Amino acid sequence: METADRETRAELSAWEGRPVRWAVRLSATGHDLLAYAGVRPTPTPLGPGQGEQLVELAPSQMTALRVFVGLASELKSPPATGLAEQVRTAVYDRGARRWRLHLTQEQMESVAYAFWLHRLTGSAAEANRFGRDYGVLYSPGSEKGSPAAIS
């Protein structure tokens, strides 16, 4: 906001027919902020919906998950339905230093698959942490082309 100077307030007082003690105007930045706030992604709900569980991921886990979601069109076993939206609207908790998502069981299995792929290309830490925290680990299943998570 921009605050009106004394001269502008005097003009406004004459126009209004009463004293104007203060006046502000929306700045260009303020206008942009209101426009952005109207279209920005809505954060995930505060509480999990039916069949969803709150999942908190470390930054390295979220990075690996974003890579997986970004490759969706190239994968034979793409991310579970709705996972990309959950990743896009995840909320970062600065105090806990964790990304917060609300995932269904199917989405959690898909995340476990993503971390299994990440494990094979470099780091097992993300998969190990997810398995320890949520009890979901991916194990290559007997069905060809279909990820199978074990709990």
C-alpha positions, 0 to 999 in steps of 0.5 A, spaced: 500 500 500 502 507 498 500 512 504 497 518 501 501 525 502 498 531 506 496 534 499 493 528 496 489 528 503 487 535 502 484 534 495 480 528 498 477 532 504 475 537 499 472 532 494 469 528 500 466 535 504 469 532 510 476 531 513 480 525 510 485 524 516 489 518 512 488 514 505 492 509 502 492 506 495 493 499 493 500 499 490 502 495 484 505 489 488 499 489 492 495 488 486 499 483 483 499 479 490 491 479 490 491 477 483 496 471 485 492 469 491 486 468 487 489 463 483 494 460 487 494 452 488 489 451 494 493 447 500 492 440 502 486 440 507 488 441 514 486 434 516 486 427 512 480 425 508 477 419 508 482 413 507 488 418 507 494 418 511 498 424 513 505 423 510 511 427 512 517 427 507 524 430 508 526 435 503 530 429 499 524 425 499 520 430 496 525 431 491 526 424 489 518 424 489 518 430 484 522 427 479 518 420 479 512 425 478 515 429 473 517 422 469 510 420 469 509 420 461 515 416 460 514 410 466 510 404 464 508 404 472 506 411 472 504 415 479 497 413 482 491 417 481 492 424 484 499 423 487 501 429 482 496 433 485 498 432 492 505 433 490 504 440 487 500 442 493 504 439 498 505 444 504 512 445 507 512 445 515 518 449 517 518 447 524 519 440 522 523 441 516 518 436 512 513 436 507 506 434 509 501 430 504 495 427 505 496 420 501 491 414 500 494 407 501 495 406 493 498 413 493 503 411 498 505 404 495 506 409 489 511 413 493 514 407 495 515 405 488 518 412 487 523 411 492 525 404 490 527 407 483 531 412 487 534 407 491 537 403 485 539 409 482 543 412 488 541 413 495 537 408 499 536 413 505 529 415 502 526 408 501 529 406 508 526 412 512 519 411 508 519 404 510 521 405 517 516 411 518 510 408 514 511 401 514 511 401 506 516 398 502 516 396 494 518 389 493 518 387 485 511 383 485 510 377 481 505 381 476 509 383 471 509 391 470 505 392 476 508 395 482 507 391 489 508 394 495 509 390 502 507 393 508 
